[in-house]
């Protein structure tokens, strides 16, 4: 692992997070950190890629997958949040840390997410630092690409289905429980998790074993921290029909509908 390159990449992430924070002051909305999240990985990936004096097929494929994932997610979240009030998750944080939340948010929201992104990005630097001996594409990398593609399609289709559902005013008081949302309440998070396990498996032969902290942290974030748990913390109070959805539908992993 090239630690100097990793630290440089961390600085790139922090700079991007700080710029996003400045924009949030102008917009009075820290929700933009969601759009900036995937761009943090893209920025550090670009830095790693241009720093690699000996790019090869393996790094090129990984970089292409990283670009595709990052841009799709950033564009989707920006489009979804455009013109909307600050996400209720951040409203709650804003209320908790007021007064002077505007300045506190640099560390509470933006630098904090930058730190998380730097840990998750270990899979990225493991592949792209140019100092590993494994530059060949083998069966492990092919399996990783398949897992990544399944995750990417799962997340993309789930996001599209939900956006289409919400665009129909007749669904305002309904719960999305069709399509990929029929067998899991969070198919987008499931797809995102597959993407990062695919990234890790692709990096498996390029980095040390402990790089597994990258997909483990992402899985924990989506399942226990900012994903499923936070999203469903108050949703039943706001949307009572969601309780029936919880009782009959898997929370994360797709499968048969319960009961």
Buried (B, 14 or more C-beta within 10 A) or exposed (E): BBEEBBEBBBEBBBEBBBEBBEBBEEEEBBBBBBBBBBBBBBBBBBBBBEBBEEBEEBBEBBBEBBBBBBEBBBEBBBEBBEEEEBBEBBBEBBEEBEEEBBEBBBEBBBBBBBBBBBEBBBBBBBBBBBBBEBBEBEEBBEBBBEBBBBBBEBBBBBBBBBEEBEEEEEEEEEBBBEBBBBBBBBBBBBBBBBBBBBBBBBBBBBBEEEBBBBBBBBBBBBBEEBBBEBBBEEBBEEEEEBEEBBEEBBBBEBEEEEE
